[in-house]
Amino acid sequence: MNDHVELGLAHRKFDAEVSTAEAAHTKLTVKRRADATTIHYLLWLDAAHPGYFVLSWLPQNSTSARHEFVEVKPDGLYMRQRLFKSVDLAINHFKRHAQDWLTGGGKRTPSAASSLRPPPQQQPPPRSLLSGRSTPGRSTPSHRPSGSASSVTTAASTAAAASRQPPTGRGSGRTLPAWMTANNA
């Protein structure tokens, strides 16, 4: 744990002069006046939050600084519920996602989440709907004589099918279209 603290204190973006959010905001505003083309950031320690570094940054089109708390733990640094093994990895993650955090806080919005979800798989219709249909060349159980051997076999196979587990995995047991089979020559 002390190694992570020492690496944070030795980092080139650590500023020992900053001890409050207002001081961080003032320092970042001065840096922005010098170069407005980048997002400026710095690390500092807040006495009110022991065990944390504060990563303060000033977005390009904003007048107020943002502050991310980076928790120091024995296994690494935690920022936004993610573990980083070094200060540089945490800062690189910040650099890649700073713009995302401005718009959505690092979380997917419902509309974005729905567009990323795979489409739901189509399920075959329930057997109760299929039992009333007649397939060409086959008779349905309602057209068979009640005492025939085929109705006994159908009842036994229906009971066996009901006791089986539903198919799992890709396709969920559905038949493939002709263009997806190997015998489509």
KATA-V454329 format. One record per helix or strand of 2 or more residues. SS is the DSSP state (H for helix, E for strand). FROM is the first residue (numbers start at 1). LEN is the number of residues. Records with the same first field share a line. If there is no record, write none. Layout:
SS=FROM-LEN  FROM-LEN
This chain:
H=2-9  21-14  87-18  110-7  127-4  141-3  149-15  178-3
E=40-6  52-7  66-8  76-4  82-3
